[in-house]
Amino acid sequence: MFFTLIRLQFLKSIRSTSFAKSMLTNVLMGFLVLVLLSYVVGLGVLLKAILNMAAPGEDHIALLNSFLIYFFLAEFLYRYFIQKLPVIELESLLHLPIGKRKIIQMLLFRSFVSPLSIIAILLYLPFAIEEVSGKYGVMGAITWISAITLTSWTIHWFMLWFKQKFEDSLIGLFVIFLALVLGAGSSYMGWFNLGELMKPVFDYSLTSPFPLIGMVVVMVVAYVLCYRFYVSNAYLEDLSEEEDVRFVNQSIGIFSRFGLAGELANLEWRLIIRHKKSRTYLMLAGFFLLYGLIFYRNPAYAADEGSGINWIFIFVGIFITGIFMLQYAQLFLSWNSGNFDFFLSKKQGVESLIRGKYLLFMGVSFVCLLASVPYTFFGWQFLLLHICCFFFNVGILMHLIIYFSLWKPKPMDLNKGAMFNYEGVGAAQFLMILPMFLAPYAVYVPFWLLINEYAGLLALGVFGLLGLLAFKPLSQININRVLANRYEISSSFRQEL
């Protein structure tokens, strides 16, 4: 029966009307995965050399064991965004006269067959062969790499349970992310090494099989808990259970003052909260608020005159204050592909929809600006940087990105995740990378070269303010473009994904 279910899933994929498109996408994704895995293998091969450069003369095995916990915390984060749940396939199989437990077993097995399951092996196996086996023997290398691999696989089963149970709650993810940031920061500052909590386990695995046995037990327990959870909740009414109305139907009160456009901005906000892909973009916007920590205090990017304004900071400021708009606006109308005809049937429906999106982009970008104020701790110039970049984002860059996104928009399924999902993406989404990167520097660089970096920042802010003053005619350009092509856009949205 297990292989029968695998066969049914295979027939479903090849009989789909979008089989050719899916096959081409899978080929491209397979090539991308191979490239990324080759980078992981290369990093694993160079791991010993990296440790030699970072900590010459130290015990590299003990050092690596003390930092393995950060690898697993990072794995938890990227699995949260990339790892897919088997719920969609489950909905298509529950009506068949097949035992529910067998369906769950098949879907869990399918979820395990993934490139994510071999990342830990590819990364640490070269180090185990080259370094660990020479010091602790072949058996020590086997038990050590096995303990790491089983820990990674345990995270896989735990993530299937975590995402299904707490997918609409950011508390658990925030705790893990906070532990990763604070743990890495405390280790860097020399306060406390969070890795010391798990270091004894991996140290002991070098000389004894007992940690390996313990990890097998932990992984089996994680699988059983995951399996039982899916079996006990494998009902269509549970899978389509209504979300917490108090959360998903919450509006942003200030938008109601802008008439129909404000109401549609609130409707767009509810769309973002309710669907996986849009929620992921919103969460990534929160994570990108920490982007400045990589650059602003890095000596490699310090300005020559000590002012703290490096040309690369313009790119960072644009991202921090506008990352949500830069991502979400790339698929400007694709988010509404399922109900675009509704807006066509309403008087001024399309115009209000577009203006509502403008309001939402401005509002979220302003919140990002406020959230970036703590960077003033690094210097007042960073507050000036973010203010000028904010004005340029909402005054100029927003119109440019929306203009490019309106070139042959494509339909999109909102319930699918954002990572490695290219629905709605076309040539325009790749072309708009140019204005995103070049437009701010086209304004900043001439004034920076002729006067100084503060003149360049002022030019960014002034251009952005001029764009805000000319908001109505600039936005009308994109509105007229949608109205002129509304029937062609509507027809493309009716195509099957």
TIFIDREN-302891 format. One record per residue (C-alpha): residue in one letter; x, y, z. Coordinates in steps of 0.5 Angstrom, whole numbers, plus 500, padded with zeros to 3 digits. Example, Ala and Ser with C-alpha at 12.3 -4.5 7.8 and 13.67 -1.06 7.14 Angstrom:
<nodes>
A525491516 S527498514 
</nodes>
This chain:
<nodes>
M500500500 F506505501 F508504494 T501505492 L501512495 I508514492 R505512485 L499516486 Q503522488 F507521482 L501520477 K498526480 S504530478 I505528471 R498528469 S497535471 T496541466 S502545468 F506539468 A511542463 K511548467 S512544473 M518540470 L522546468 T521549475 N523543478 V529542473 L531550475 M530548482 G534542482 F540546479 L540551484 V540546490 L546542487 V549549487 L548551494 L549544496 S556544493 Y557551497 V556547503 V561541501 G566546499 L565550506 G566543509 V572542506 L575548508 L572548515 K579546518 A583551514 I577556517 L578554524 N586554523 M585562521 A580563526 A583560532 P590558531 G593553536 E587551539 D583544540 H579545533 I574539535 A573542542 L572549539 L567546534 N563542539 S562549543 F559552537 L555547534 I548549538 Y549555534 F548551527 F542547530 L539554532 A540557525 E538550522 F531551526 L530558523 Y532556516 R527550516 Y522554519 F522558512 I524553507 Q521546510 K514544507 L508541511 P505535508 V498538509 I496540502 E497533500 L494530506 E487534504 S487530497 L488523500 L483523506 H477521502 L481515499 P479508502 I486508505 G488507512 K490514515 R496512519 K499509512 I498516509 I501519515 Q507515514 M508516507 L507523507 L512524513 F517519509 R516524503 S518530507 F524527510 V527526503 S530533502 P536536501 L535539508 S536532511 I544532508 I546539510 A549537516 I553531513 L556534507 L558540512 Y561536518 L563529514 P570532511 F572535518 A570528521 I574524516 E580529516 E581531523 V576527528 S578520525 G586522526 K585524533 Y580519536 G580514530 V574511525 M569509531 G570516534 A569520527 I563515526 T559516533 W561524532 I558525525 S552521527 A550525533 I550531529 T546528524 L541525528 T540532532 S539535525 W534530523 T530531530 I530538528 H526536522 W521532526 F520537531 M519542526 L513539522 W510539529 F512546531 K510549524 Q503545524 K501547531 F504554532 E504557525 D500563526 S504564533 L511568532 I513567539 G516560539 L520563533 F522569536 V525566542 I529561538 F532567534 L533571540 A537566543 L541565537 V542573537 L544573544 G548567544 A552569539 G553576542 S555574549 S560569546 Y563574541 M563579547 G566574552 W560574557 F557567556 N558561551 L551558550 G554552546 E557550553 L550547554 M551541549 K558541548 P559535553 V554531549 F559532543 D565531546 Y563525550 S560522543 L568522541 T569516545 S563513547 P557510543 F552512549 P551519546 L549516539 I544511543 G541517546 M540521540 V537515537 V532515542 V531522542 M529522534 V525516535 V521520540 A520526536 Y518522530 V513519534 L510525537 C510528530 Y506522527 R501522533 F500529532 Y498528525 V494522526 S490525531 N489532527 A488529520 Y481531519 L479536514 E475540519 D481541523 L486542517 S481548514 E480550521 E478558522 E484562524 D483566531 V478572528 R481577533 F488576530 V487576522 N481581522 Q484586526 S485593522 I489599522 G485604524 I488610521 F487607514 S479608515 R480615514 F482615507 G475612504 L475606500 A482606499 G483606506 E478600507 L482596501 A489598505 N486594511 L483589507 E490588504 W493588511 R488582513 L490578506 I498579509 I496576516 R492570513 H496567508 K503564509 K507567503 S505574505 R506573512 T513570511 Y515577507 L512581513 M517576518 L523577514 A522585514 G522584521 F529580521 F532585516 L531590521 L537587524 Y541588517 G545594520 L548590525 I552587520 F555593517 Y554599521 R559597527 N564593522 P571596521 A571594514 Y566599512 A568605516 A568611513 D575614512 E574621515 G571617521 S564620520 G561613519 I557614513 N560609508 W557609501 I555601502 F550604508 I545607503 F544600500 V543598508 G538604509 I534602503 F533595505 I532597513 T526602512 G523599505 I525591505 F517589506 M515594500 L521592496 Q519585496 Y511585497 A511590491 Q514586486 L508582486 F504588486 L497585483 S499578483 W497578491 N490579488 S490575482 G484570485 N479576486 F482581481 D475581477 F471583483 F475590483 L474590476 S466590477 K466596482 K466603481 Q473606482 G475599485 V482598481 E484605483 S482604490 L486598490 I492601488 R492607492 G490602498 K497598497 Y500605496 L498607503 L500600506 F507600503 M508607506 G505605513 V509599514 S515603511 F514608517 V514603522 C520600520 L523607520 L521608527 A523601529 S530603526 V531609531 P535605536 Y541605531 T542612533 F546609539 F551607534 G551615531 W546620530 Q548620522 F544613522 L538616524 L539621518 L541616513 H534612515 I530618514 C533620508 C532613505 F525612508 F523618504 F526616497 N523609498 V516612499 G517618494 I521615488 L523607489 M516605490 H513608484 L519605480 I518598483 I510598482 Y511600475 F516594473 S511589477 L505591472 W509588466 K505582465 P503580472 K502572473 P497569478 M499566485 D497561490 L497565497 N497559501 K504556499 G510558502 A515564500 M522560500 F523557493 N516559491 Y517562484 E509563482 G508570480 V515571478 G517573471 A522577468 A520583470 Q521581478 F529580475 L529587471 M527591477 I533589481 L536594477 P532600479 M532598486 F540598487 L542603482 A536609483 P539611490 Y546611488 A544615481 V542620486 Y547620492 V553619488 P554625484 F553630490 W557625494 L563626489 L562633488 I560636495 N560630501 E556624503 Y551629507 A550632501 G548626498 L544624503 L540630503 A539629496 L536623497 G531626502 V529632498 F528627491 G524623496 L520629499 L519631492 G516625490 L511625496 L509632493 A508629486 F504623489 K498624486 P501624478 L506619480 S501614482 Q496616477 I501613472 N501606475 I493607475 N492608468 R497603466 V493598470 L486601467 A489600460 N491593461 R486591466 Y482586461 E489582459 I491582466 S484579468 S485574463 S492572465 F490571472 R484566470 Q490561467 E491555472 L497555476 
</nodes>
